[in-house]
Amino acid sequence: MTAAVLSIGSNVGDRTAALQQAVDTLRRWVTAISAVYETPPWGPVAQDDYLNAVVLVADPSAAPGDWLARAHTAEQAAGRTREVRWGPRTLDVDVIAVDDVVSDDPALTLPHPRAAQRAFVLIPWVEVDPGAVLAGRPVSVLLRELDQADVAGVRRRPELALA
C-alpha cells in the first residue's frame, strides 16, 4: 500500500469550497483530514491569507507519480488558477511525502523540499498523525524548531470543517 501526505491550500474565491472540492475529488483514497487553518501567505508575493489543511490518502496500487496526477486532477476540478509562482491561487495540492520514498526527480521531489520549513504543513499534519516522520525526523520535532512567529501565524478555524 502506498500512503501519501497532501497539503491543500486556497486563497482566492471561496477558499473553503476549493478545499472541499479537493477532498471530494480525492475522497476514495482519503484516510484522514485535518482541521482547517488560516495562514499568512508564504513567499515574496503580496496576497490574501490562505486556508490550509492536510489530507492523508492511501491506495494499495498507487505509485508516487499517481499521487501527483491525482493532485493535479483535484486542482483542475476546483478550477485552479495561479498567475505567478508563490502567488495567489484557487487551489494548490502539494504532495508532501509518499511512504518513505526519496526522489530528486524535478517533476516530483520527495519529500517536498520545503515541507520541513512550513508551519502550515507541519501543524495540520501532526494533528492527524502525531507520530509522523519527515525525512527521518519526527514532524513534532521539526515543528518545535520553526520560528515561533511562523507557528503562531497558523490559526485553527474550528468553524470551518472539511468532510
N, C-alpha and C positions, 0 to 999 in steps of 0.2 A: 504494500500500500504506500502511496506517496501522500504526504501531508504537506500543506503549504500554509504560509502566513501571508495574508494580503492586507495591505493598508489602503483604505479608501478615503478620499477627501474631495470636498467641493467647496468653492467659494463664489460661485456665480449662479444666479437664479434661485430656484427653490432647492436649497442645499440638502435639506432632509430628504426630499423626494429623489434627488440624484443618488444619495447613499442607499436609499431603499431600493431603487432600481438596480443598483449593483448587486445587492443582496438577493433580490428576486432573480436576476439573471444567473447567479451562481448557486441558487437555492439547493439543487440536488446534491451538491458536494459540501454544503455548509455544516460544520460541526459545532461552531461557537461564534457568537457575535458579541463584541464588546459594547459598552455604553458609548454614547456619542459625546465627543469632546469638542469644544470650540478652542481654536488655537490661532495665534498670530501667524501671518504668512512667513514662510521661510525663504530666504533668498533675497536678491537685490532689487526686486520689482515691487513698487508700492501697490498695495491691493487690499481688499477686504479680508476679514478673518475667515478661516476655514472651519468647516465641520469635518471631523475625522473619526474614524473607527477602525478597528482591526477585525478581520474575518478569518477564522481558521477553517480550512477546507481539506477534504481528503477524498481520494479516488484510487482504488487498487490498480487501475490501469494507466494512470496519468504519468507522463514524463514531465520534467521541469518545463520544457517548451510548451506543453499543453496548458500549463497554468498561465503563461504569458499570453497565449492565444485567447484563453478564456477571459483574462483581464481586459484585453483589447475588445472582445465582444461585449463585455459589460459596459465599457466606456462608450462604445458605439451605440448600444441600446439606450443609453442615457443622453444621447446627443452631444457627446463630448465636443467642447470647443477649447482650444488653447492657442493663443496667438503668439506667445513668446515663452522661451524656456524659463521655468520657475515663475511664470506669470499666472494670472487668474485662469481658472478652468471650471467647466461644469462638473467634470468628474475625472479623478485620477485614481487608477487602481495600480498599485505597485506590488510586485512580487518581492517580498522581503526575504523569505527563506523557503526552501523546499527540502524537507528532511535535513540531512547533514551535507547536502551537495555543495561543493565549492567549484565555482566556474568563473573564468575570466573572459568568457565569450562576450563580445561587445553587445550582442543582441539581448543577452540575459546574464548579467553578472550576479553571481550568488555567493554568499548572501549579499543583499543590497548593499552597495558600498558606503552609503551614508546612514543606514538604519541606526547604527550604534550612537549616532550624534543627534538623533531626533526624538525629543521627548514625546512628540505627538504620535510616534510609532510605539515607543517602549512602554508608555503608561497604559494605553489600552491593551497592549499585548500581554503584559504581566497580569493585568486584570483577568483575562480569560485563560491564561496559562501561567500560574505563579512560578512554576518550575522551568519556564522557557530558557533556552540556551541559544545564544547567537555567536557563531564563530568560536565555540568552545568556552564562552563566558556566560554566566547567568545574566539574564536580562535585568533582573533586580539589581545586580551589582553595577551594570552599565548605567542604569538609571540613576543610581546614587552618585556616580562620577560626573554626571552632567552639571552644567552651570545651573544653580538652583533658580535663577531668574527664568531660565528657559522652562524648567519644570513647573514653576508657579504660573507660567503663562498658559498652561494646558488646563482648561477649565471644564469639568464634567457638567454636562447638560442633562440632568435627570428627567426633565420634562420631555426630552426627545428620545425616542426609542425606535430601534430597528427590529423588525420581526421577521 
